[in-house]
Amino acid sequence: MKINGKHTRSIWAVGEDAFGIFDQTRLPHEVVTLTIRTPEDAAHAIKSMQTRGAPLIGAVGAYGLALAVRNDPSDDAIQHMVEMLAETRPTAINLKWALWRMRGLLLNQPRDKRAALAWAEAAAIADEDAAMCEAIGRNGLEIIRDLHRKKGGKLNILTHCNAGWLATVDWGTALAPIYMAHDEGIPLHVFVDETRPRNQGASLTAFELGAHGVAHTIIADNAGGHYMMNGDVDMCVVGTDRVTANGDVANKIGTYLKALAAKDNGVPFYVALPSSTIDWTLSSGRDIPIEERSADEVLKMTGRTPSGSVLTVEIAAPGSPAANPGFDVTPARLVTGFITERGTCAATEQGLRSLFPAA
């Protein structure tokens, strides 16, 4: 998508022994890139959320493993690095999916060919993610077109967290159809949940939409239900970090509350995802491991002062503890439908298998 009007992806190869990413912890105040040269640096970037978004960390993990294979292509080394990288973010399944795919390929190849194959496979995973997200955009665009035909006038779409190109290799999941609808000339406006405690909506989604010229308004997380009740939201669309076989959805904490409000007010609630986000091994969202993150993300906030300095400040009563689950699970019954690279379907196991019968 666009940085200063120039098309870019969120991950790119730097020669054949490094790759580049945006440091998302510095956005929206600074656009800073990082060059990753070791698997340990890749693991740190994922764990610290310098890079984030379920599809993107899958690509970062794949490239990180490819860097490790250059140093040691042995079976034991590959298995060790797969386990190390997989532990950095437990909830998003795309990371494990990419690492398992890489491992399955490499362990069946001669050692002297593994380094080149690993680098090529990481690049293929990145390219496939961009293509899947573009297809998600086209399929979601049909929903927005149909809604616009029925309603007429400007559409108001609410989204939670960040599911744009910064969370994927390109295009995004939930934001891809929004970008395509905007480019097609459909009048729309996006309500952007601030998405505390890390504020990915305010810092990343708003940054993306502004760079692409999409009209948007940042709202407090607790305001979404108010706007839905008042008839100001025509559609909700979010991304996801893992979908279980029965259609339950794990996404950034707060998604469940938006789905409840949407259900109560008759607002369509869609989840956009590539097939790499489906975990066919789990039958229910109750089985998804929920990442518990640092209390500091709740107790502190980072922002820019009038002088231009970027500071982190404490916002809570001294000595008060905080809990910080990174995700919640939205039951399939609250989801209107899934938008995937193969089309749209009901949020059920039958719906998913109608698109992915060979899974």
C-alpha positions in Angstrom: 0.0 0.0 0.0 1.1 3.6 0.3 3.8 5.4 2.3 4.1 9.0 1.2 2.1 8.1 -1.9 4.6 5.3 -2.8 3.5 1.7 -3.0 5.3 -0.6 -0.5 5.0 -3.9 1.2 5.4 -4.4 5.0 8.3 -6.9 4.5 10.9 -7.0 1.8 14.1 -8.9 1.1 17.4 -7.1 1.5 19.8 -9.0 -0.7 19.8 -12.7 0.2 20.9 -12.5 3.8 18.5 -10.0 5.5 15.0 -8.6 5.3 13.4 -5.3 6.1 10.3 -4.4 8.1 8.7 -1.2 9.5 9.1 -0.7 13.2 5.5 -0.5 14.1 6.2 0.6 17.6 7.4 4.0 16.2 4.2 4.6 14.2 2.4 6.9 13.6 4.9 9.5 14.8 7.9 8.2 12.9 8.3 5.9 9.9 11.3 3.8 10.8 12.5 0.7 9.0 14.5 -2.2 10.5 16.9 -4.6 8.8 16.7 -8.1 10.3 19.9 -10.1 9.9 19.5 -12.9 12.5 16.7 -15.2 13.6 17.1 -13.8 17.1 16.4 -10.4 15.8 13.3 -11.7 14.0 12.1 -13.3 17.2 12.6 -10.1 19.1 10.8 -8.1 16.4 7.8 -10.4 16.7 7.7 -10.6 20.5 8.2 -6.9 21.1 5.5 -6.1 18.4 7.9 -4.1 16.3 6.2 -6.3 13.7 2.7 -7.6 14.3 -0.5 -8.8 12.6 -1.1 -12.6 12.2 -0.3 -12.9 8.5 2.7 -10.7 8.7 4.4 -12.4 11.6 4.0 -15.6 9.6 6.1 -14.1 6.8 8.6 -12.7 9.3 8.9 -16.1 11.0 9.5 -17.8 7.7 12.3 -15.3 6.8 13.7 -15.6 10.3 13.9 -19.4 9.9 15.5 -19.0 6.5 18.2 -16.8 8.2 18.8 -19.6 10.7 19.2 -22.3 8.0 22.0 -20.3 6.5 23.9 -20.7 9.7 23.0 -24.3 10.4 20.9 -26.4 8.1 20.8 -29.5 10.3 17.6 -31.1 11.4 18.1 -30.3 15.1 18.9 -26.7 14.4 15.8 -26.3 12.2 13.6 -27.9 14.9 15.1 -25.7 17.6 14.5 -22.5 15.6 10.9 -23.5 14.7 10.2 -23.9 18.4 11.9 -20.7 19.4 10.2 -18.6 16.8 6.8 -20.2 17.5 6.9 -19.3 21.2 7.2 -15.6 20.5 3.4 -15.1 19.9 1.1 -18.0 21.1 -2.3 -16.9 19.9 -1.8 -16.2 16.1 -1.8 -19.4 14.2 -0.3 -18.0 11.0 3.2 -18.0 12.6 3.1 -21.7 13.4 1.5 -22.4 10.0 4.4 -20.7 8.2 7.1 -22.3 10.4 5.5 -25.8 10.0 5.3 -25.3 6.3 9.0 -24.3 6.1 10.0 -27.2 8.3 8.0 -29.8 6.3 9.8 -28.6 3.1 13.3 -28.4 4.5 13.6 -31.6 6.4 12.9 -33.5 3.1 15.7 -31.9 1.2 19.5 -32.4 1.2 21.3 -30.1 3.6 23.3 -28.3 0.9 20.1 -27.2 -0.7 18.2 -26.1 2.3 19.4 -22.5 2.6 18.4 -21.5 -0.9 15.1 -23.4 -0.6 14.3 -21.7 2.7 14.9 -18.2 1.3 12.7 -19.0 -1.8 10.0 -20.5 0.3 9.9 -17.5 2.7 9.5 -15.2 -0.4 6.7 -17.5 -1.7 4.9 -17.3 1.6 5.1 -13.5 1.5 3.9 -13.4 -2.1 1.0 -15.8 -1.4 -0.1 -13.7 1.5 -0.2 -10.5 -0.6 -2.2 -12.4 -3.3 -4.6 -13.8 -0.7 -5.2 -10.4 0.8 -5.9 -8.9 -2.6 -8.5 -11.7 -3.2 -10.0 -11.0 0.2 -10.3 -7.4 -0.8 -12.1 -8.3 -4.1 -14.5 -10.6 -2.3 -15.3 -8.1 0.5 -15.8 -5.4 -2.1 -18.8 -7.3 -3.4 -20.4 -7.1 0.1 -19.7 -3.3 0.3 -21.1 -2.8 -3.3 -24.2 -4.7 -2.4 -24.7 -2.7 0.8 -24.2 0.6 -1.0 -26.7 -0.4 -3.7 -29.3 -1.2 -1.0 -28.6 1.9 1.2 -27.3 4.5 -1.2 -25.3 7.5 0.1 -22.2 7.2 2.3 -21.5 3.9 4.2 -20.1 3.9 7.7 -17.9 0.9 8.5 -16.5 0.2 12.0 -13.3 -1.8 12.5 -11.3 -2.9 15.6 -7.6 -3.1 16.0 -5.4 -3.1 12.8 -6.1 -5.5 9.9 -4.6 -3.4 7.1 -1.4 -3.8 5.1 0.7 -3.2 8.2 -0.7 -6.5 9.6 -0.1 -8.4 6.4 2.4 -8.4 3.6 0.2 -6.1 1.5 -3.5 -4.9 1.2 -4.6 -6.2 4.6 -7.6 -8.4 5.5 -10.4 -6.2 6.9 -9.1 -3.1 5.3 -8.5 -4.5 1.8 -12.2 -4.3 0.7 -12.4 -0.8 2.2 -9.4 0.3 0.2 -10.8 -1.2 -3.0 -14.3 0.4 -2.4 -12.7 3.8 -1.8 -10.6 3.4 -5.0 -13.8 2.5 -6.9 -15.5 5.7 -5.8 -17.9 4.2 -3.3 -18.4 6.9 -0.6 -17.5 5.6 2.8 -16.3 6.5 6.2 -14.5 4.3 8.8 -15.0 4.4 12.5 -11.6 3.4 13.9 -11.6 1.9 17.4 -8.6 3.3 19.3 -8.0 -0.3 20.5 -6.4 0.0 23.9 -4.2 -0.9 25.5 -1.7 -0.8 22.6 -3.8 1.6 20.5 -3.2 -0.1 17.1 -6.4 1.4 15.7 -5.4 5.0 16.6 -1.8 4.6 15.7 -1.8 2.1 12.8 -5.3 1.9 11.2 -5.8 5.6 11.2 -2.2 6.1 9.8 -3.0 3.7 7.0 -6.4 5.1 6.1 -5.1 8.7 6.2 -2.2 7.7 3.9 -4.7 6.2 1.4 -7.1 9.1 1.6 -9.9 7.2 3.3 -12.3 9.3 5.5 -12.1 8.0 9.1 -12.8 9.0 12.7 -11.0 7.6 15.7 -13.4 6.7 18.5 -13.0 5.4 22.0 -13.4 1.6 22.2 -16.5 2.0 24.4 -18.2 4.3 21.9 -18.9 1.6 19.2 -22.1 0.4 20.8 -23.4 3.9 21.0 -22.9 4.5 17.3 -24.5 1.2 16.4 -27.5 1.9 18.6 -28.0 5.3 16.9 -27.9 3.7 13.4 -24.6 5.3 12.5 -22.8 2.0 11.6 -23.8 0.1 8.5 -21.3 -2.7 8.8 -18.5 -4.0 11.0 -15.4 -5.8 9.6 -12.4 -7.0 11.6 -9.5 -9.3 11.1 -8.5 -12.3 13.2 -5.5 -14.1 14.6 -7.0 -17.5 14.7 -10.3 -19.1 13.6 -11.2 -22.6 14.9 -12.9 -25.3 12.9 -16.4 -24.4 14.3 -16.0 -20.7 13.3 -15.0 -19.2 16.6 -12.8 -16.1 16.2 -9.8 -14.9 18.3 -9.0 -11.3 17.7 -7.7 -8.3 19.6 -9.3 -7.9 23.0 -12.5 -6.0 22.7 -13.7 -7.6 19.5 -16.2 -9.7 21.4 -17.9 -6.6 22.8 -18.2 -5.1 19.3 -19.8 -8.3 18.0 -22.3 -8.3 20.9 -23.3 -4.7 20.2 -23.6 -5.5 16.4 -25.8 -8.5 17.1 -28.1 -6.5 19.4 -28.5 -3.7 16.8 -28.7 -5.8 13.6 -25.4 -4.6 12.2 -23.6 -7.1 9.9 -20.4 -8.3 11.6 -17.8 -9.8 9.2 -14.4 -11.3 9.8 -11.8 -11.2 7.0 -9.1 -13.8 7.0 -6.7 -15.8 4.8 -6.9 -19.6 5.0 -3.6 -19.6 6.9 -5.5 -18.2 9.9 -7.8 -21.2 10.1 -6.8 -23.7 12.8 -8.4 -27.0 11.8 -6.9 -28.8 14.7 -9.1 -26.9 17.3 -12.8 -27.5 17.4 -13.7 -24.6 19.6 -12.5 -21.1 20.6 -12.3 -22.3 24.2 -9.1 -24.2 23.2 -7.2 -21.1 21.8 -4.3 -20.0 24.0 -4.8 -16.4 24.9 -1.6 -14.3 25.2 -1.2 -12.4 28.5 0.9 -9.4 27.8 2.8 -7.0 30.0 0.9 -5.0 32.5 2.9 -1.9 31.4 0.8 -1.8 28.2 -2.2 -1.0 30.4 -0.5 1.2 33.0 1.4 3.4 30.6 0.8 5.2 27.3 3.2 6.6 24.7 2.5 9.7 22.7 3.9 12.9 21.2 4.2 16.1 23.1 3.5 19.6 21.6 7.3 19.9 21.3 7.5 16.9 19.2 9.1 14.6 21.7 7.7 11.0 22.0 7.3 10.1 25.7 5.9 7.2 27.7 3.9 8.2 30.8 2.2 6.4 33.6 -1.6 6.8 33.6 -2.7 4.6 36.5 -2.6 4.9 40.3 0.8 4.1 41.6 1.0 0.5 42.9 -2.1 -0.7 41.1 -1.7 -4.0 39.3 -3.1 -4.6 35.8 -4.2 -7.6 33.8 -3.6 -7.6 30.0 -5.1 -10.4 27.9 -4.2 -9.6 24.4 -7.1 -11.3 22.7 -10.7 -12.5 23.3 -12.8 -15.0 21.5 -16.0 -14.1 19.6 -18.4 -17.1 19.2 -19.3 -18.0 15.7 -23.0 -17.3 16.4 -22.2 -13.6 16.5 -20.4 -13.5 13.2 -22.4 -12.7 10.0 -19.8 -14.3 7.7 -16.2 -14.8 6.8 -14.5 -13.1 3.9 -11.6 -15.3 2.6 -9.5 -15.5 -0.5 -11.8 -18.1 -1.9 -15.0 -16.2 -1.3 -17.5 -15.6 1.5 -19.2 -18.2 3.7 -21.2 -18.7 6.9 -19.2 -18.7 10.2 -19.7 -22.4 10.7 -17.6 -25.5 10.1 -19.8 -26.3 7.1 -19.3 -22.9 5.7 -15.5 -23.0 6.0 -15.4 -26.5 4.5 -17.5 -25.4 1.6 -14.6 -23.2 0.6 -11.7 -25.4 1.8 -12.9 -29.0 1.4 -9.4 -30.4 1.3 -8.4 -28.9 4.6 
